[in-house]
Amino acid sequence: MTTPSSTDNGNAPMLDVAGLQKIYRGEGRSVEAVRDLTFTLGDGELACLVGPSGCGKTTLLKCIAGLMQPTSGAVTLAGSPVTGPPPDMAVVFQEYGRSLFPWLTVRGNVELPLKEKKLPKDKRGRLVGEALEAVGLADFADSYPWQLSGGMQQRVAIARAIAYEPRVLLMDEPFAAVDAQTRADLEDLIRSLWKRFGMTILFVTHDIDEAVYLGQRVLVLSSSPTVIQDDITVDLSDERDQLVTRGERRFTELRAKVYEEIQNAKRGPVAASVSGE
Ligand SMILES: Nc1ncnc2c1ncn2[C@@H]1O[C@H](COP(=O)(O)OP(=O)(O)OP(=O)(O)O)[C@@H](O)[C@H]1O
């Protein structure tokens, strides 16, 4: 699959984050979580975002998803400014347990955003069927989320995002709460869905190995107030395999480079910018 970036095809990027800043203001106190953060993602790119704990990953993702207003700067999706949750974007969160409705079946959960999008019934049925088949849950459409394992529930959340046919998929540490084997399976699922549907993916993770295994690029964030510390191209083969890829010398080199950058980020100029007002 070819995944041209904005820089090499000359077109407008799919996602453009320009000079983003977010300051949380409270009583007599303000916290600058994100500072002058800029990057772009080309159409169909899969990039991972890593950074030290508490550096501002979730804040950044919420601003990109239109769930939070930045203090300054702009987010643009396919040329249109993001001022609220855009119709072309879907988000998968870590807490699958809380993001699924227990009183709805698997089918009902996946279909709900499509009803909100006011799609006709036959189209909804087709999209739900395809998405459940793509994540291997076609036989569980009539089950309830609480009847499924954690990994299966997260696959329902992924199916719901895919059925929505997003151009951009944001994922906020989606596999942090599942066991290692399930996590590996879900990583391969994401890569296969990305190849099949060609959406642009921004995947936030704490896990350096996961970032290198999944991404075409790894964006390393500095400590809070966060900026892009480094943008590392993952020059591994497009065909990834949990055993073969992770055993390659280049994989180890890239992992070491990302690790080193995160250590540098932790030693950054400020741990957190907190000021009295
Ligand atoms: N609602 C809020 N009000 C004030 N400060 C906040 C708020 N939410 C986050 N912060 C601060 O902003 C900074 C970034 O937080 P954020 O949750 O975005 O980081 P993170 O990288 O997602 O964290 P983690 O690694 O724990 O997932 C932190 O200093 C945090 O304390």
The ligand as an SDF file (V2000), in Angstrom:
LIG
                    3D

 31 33  0  0  0  0  0  0  0  0999 V2000
   -8.7340   19.5900   33.3780 N   0  0  0  0  0  0  0  0  0  0  0  0
   -7.4930   19.9440   33.7010 C   0  0  0  0  0  0  0  0  0  0  0  0
   -7.2480   21.0160   34.4640 N   0  0  0  0  0  0  0  0  0  0  0  0
   -5.9830   21.3940   34.7800 C   0  0  0  0  0  0  0  0  0  0  0  0
   -4.8880   20.7330   34.3610 N   0  0  0  0  0  0  0  0  0  0  0  0
   -5.0540   19.6420   33.5940 C   0  0  0  0  0  0  0  0  0  0  0  0
   -6.3650   19.1770   33.2190 C   0  0  0  0  0  0  0  0  0  0  0  0
   -6.2220   18.0600   32.4460 N   0  0  0  0  0  0  0  0  0  0  0  0
   -4.8900   17.8500   32.3380 C   0  0  0  0  0  0  0  0  0  0  0  0
   -4.1960   18.7930   33.0240 N   0  0  0  0  0  0  0  0  0  0  0  0
   -2.7260   18.9130   33.1200 C   0  0  0  0  0  0  0  0  0  0  0  0
   -2.2000   18.9970   31.7960 O   0  0  0  0  0  0  0  0  0  0  0  0
   -1.0060   18.2390   31.6810 C   0  0  0  0  0  0  0  0  0  0  0  0
   -1.1720   17.1820   30.5790 C   0  0  0  0  0  0  0  0  0  0  0  0
   -2.1880   16.2300   30.9580 O   0  0  0  0  0  0  0  0  0  0  0  0
   -2.6970   15.0640   29.9730 P   0  0  0  0  0  0  0  0  0  0  0  0
   -3.7160   14.2490   30.7030 O   0  0  0  0  0  0  0  0  0  0  0  0
   -3.0840   15.6660   28.6800 O   0  0  0  0  0  0  0  0  0  0  0  0
   -1.3460   14.2240   29.7710 O   0  0  0  0  0  0  0  0  0  0  0  0
   -1.1310   12.7190   29.2610 P   0  0  0  0  0  0  0  0  0  0  0  0
    0.1700   12.7290   28.5480 O   0  0  0  0  0  0  0  0  0  0  0  0
   -2.3340   12.2690   28.5010 O   0  0  0  0  0  0  0  0  0  0  0  0
   -1.0580   11.9230   30.6240 O   0  0  0  0  0  0  0  0  0  0  0  0
   -0.8620   10.3300   30.8480 P   0  0  0  0  0  0  0  0  0  0  0  0
    0.5400   10.0110   30.4190 O   0  0  0  0  0  0  0  0  0  0  0  0
   -1.0480   10.1860   32.3250 O   0  0  0  0  0  0  0  0  0  0  0  0
   -1.9040    9.6430   30.0200 O   0  0  0  0  0  0  0  0  0  0  0  0
   -0.7330   17.6520   33.0520 C   0  0  0  0  0  0  0  0  0  0  0  0
    0.1690   18.5270   33.7270 O   0  0  0  0  0  0  0  0  0  0  0  0
   -2.0940   17.6760   33.7220 C   0  0  0  0  0  0  0  0  0  0  0  0
   -1.9800   17.7880   35.1200 O   0  0  0  0  0  0  0  0  0  0  0  0
  1  2  1  0
  2  3  1  0
  2  7  2  0
  3  4  2  0
  4  5  1  0
  5  6  2  0
  6  7  1  0
  6 10  1  0
  7  8  1  0
  8  9  2  0
  9 10  1  0
 10 11  1  0
 11 12  1  0
 11 30  1  0
 12 13  1  0
 13 14  1  0
 13 28  1  0
 14 15  1  0
 15 16  1  0
 16 17  2  0
 16 18  1  0
 16 19  1  0
 19 20  1  0
 20 21  2  0
 20 22  1  0
 20 23  1  0
 23 24  1  0
 24 25  2  0
 24 26  1  0
 24 27  1  0
 28 29  1  0
 28 30  1  0
 30 31  1  0
M  END
$$$$
